[in-house]
Amino acid sequence: MLAVGSIGINLIFWDVTTGERLSQIDTIAPHPKLIRFSPDGTLLAVGTNDNAVRLFEMIPEDKRDLFVLQTAELEDLGFTLDGQYLLVGEGNGCLRSVQIPSLWQEKRQAVDRLPSPNSSNRNRLERLTFHPDGKHVASLINGERIVIWDAQRLSRLETLYGWGQTYAQAVYLPKLNRIVTGIYSNALHFWDATTGKL
C-alpha cells in the first residue's frame, strides 16, 4: 500500500501492485506534510500543517483514528524499528516519545545549552534518522549538530558538533558505523557513530 498526502482530499491509499485506488481519508485538516507507516504496517502516523500528529490503526476497509497529539512545532516523526514507539521532533527543541499501544508520552529537551553561533537562538529538532539496529536514533539540531539517542530510554548518548556548517540531512551508514551528513556547500561529512569523530 502507498499512502499519498494532498491538499483537499488529504490522504489517498493505493495498491502498489495493481495501481488501484483503495480508499481515502478526508478528515485531516489543513493537510498532511509528514506520513509514516509503522514497520509492520498496522499503524499510520500523519503530521499536518497545523502541527498536529494523528495516529491511525490500519484496519482493512477502515482507518480507525486512535489519537491526536498537538505539538509546539512539528519538524519530523517516525516509528522505532520495533514499532513500540512513535518519536516526534518539535521546533521547540523537544523530542517526544509515544509508547505503542498504551499511548503513554514522554518528552525530553533535545537541545543542549551550548550557544550556537549560527542559529539565532533557535532550538529546532529538524530530522530523525533511525539506525537499522533499532537501538539508536540521530536527530539534527538547528542544522548544526547531531544528537544520538538511545531509542528506548530516550537518553542522549553523543553530540556531534559541526560549527560553521549547515547540515541538510543525517543518515546512518551501519556497515561502516558512520553517520553521513550533507551540507549546503555540496559536501558530505562522515562521522564515527560511536566516538563522534569527524
Secondary structure, 3 states (H helix, E strand, C coil): CEEEEECCCEEEEECCCCCCEEEEECCCCCCEEEEEECCCCCEEEEEECCCEEEEEECCCCCCEEEEEEECCCEEEEEECCCCCEEEEEECCCEEEEEECCCCCEEEEECCCCCCCCCCCCCCCEEEEEECCCCCEEEEEECCCEEEEEECCCCEEEEEEECCCCCEEEEEEEHHHCEEEEEECCCEEEEEECCCCCC
